[in-house]
C-alpha cells in the first residue's frame, strides 16, 4: 500500500490539544474535591448534632421539669430540675443588643471607607477596624469589666431617670453593674469588625456604572448611595449582620466576666443579672456532676440549633433579596 494512503493522526482543529485535556481533567478533579468537601462538612455537622443529642439524652430523661420553659438550673439535685428559658432569653437579648449597636456603626464605617474617605485614609481606617478582630475575647471582657463598667454608670442612670417609663430602661435596684446592656455593648464592639469588613467588601463591589449613572442624573451623594449602592449590597449586608449575630451568640469568656450569672428572665436591661448558653457552660463545667454535664451539653445542643437556624434564615433572606441586587 502506498505510503500516501496510510492514515496519519490529524493535526487540525478536530484534534484535542494536550493542554485542553489536562485542563478538563483538572476541572473534574477540582469539582470532585469541592463536592467532597461540601459533603464532608454536612457529615461533620450531622455528627456533631448526633453526638450532642446522644450525650444529652440521659440528663433530659432524668430532668423533672420542662426543659424548654424552666428557668431553674439544679441538674445535680436528687430530683434534677433544669431548663433553658433564662439562658435562651439572655443569649438572644444580649446578641440582639449587640446587633442593634454594631450593625449601624459597622455599615456606616464600611460606607465611609468604601465611598467617602480619600484613598489615603480609607485603607488605614479599614486596617484599624479589622485589627479589632485580632483582639482576644478575654481582653474585651477585662476591658468591659475594668473600664466600661465603672465609666458607663452615668449613662445607665441617665437612661433610668429620663427614659425610665420604658420598661426596658427602668432600673428598680439602683445598681448599674454586670447588666445585659453592658454585655451587649461589649459584644457589639467584638462583632463590629466582622460587620464592617464584610460590608466594606460588598460596597466596593458595586458597579461603578450604577453609581456614576445616579450622579449623572442629578442625585446627591446620599441619594446615589440609597438608590444605587444599598439595593445592590443588601444581601451582603444581611450576611454580615447574620455572621455578627452568630459570633455574638457563641461568645463565652467576655460575657462570663461581665454578667452576674442568674437564672431569671428580667426585661430591665440595665439591672444586674442574666446569663447565656456559652457563659453558663464555661462557668458550670468544672463543678457539674454527671447529670449536670449532660444538662450543659443539652444547652449546647440548643445553642447549636439556634445558630444553625440563624444561618439558614440569613441564607433565605439573601436568596430572596438577590433579584434586587443585580447579582443575577
Helices and strands as residue ranges (DSSP letters): G 3-5, H 18-62, E 73-74, E 81-82, H 85-111, I 112-116, H 119-131, G 132-134, H 137-143, I 144-148, H 149-151, H 153-163, G 167-169, H 180-204, H 208-216, H 221-224, I 225-229, H 230-250, H 253-258, H 277-284, H 290-325
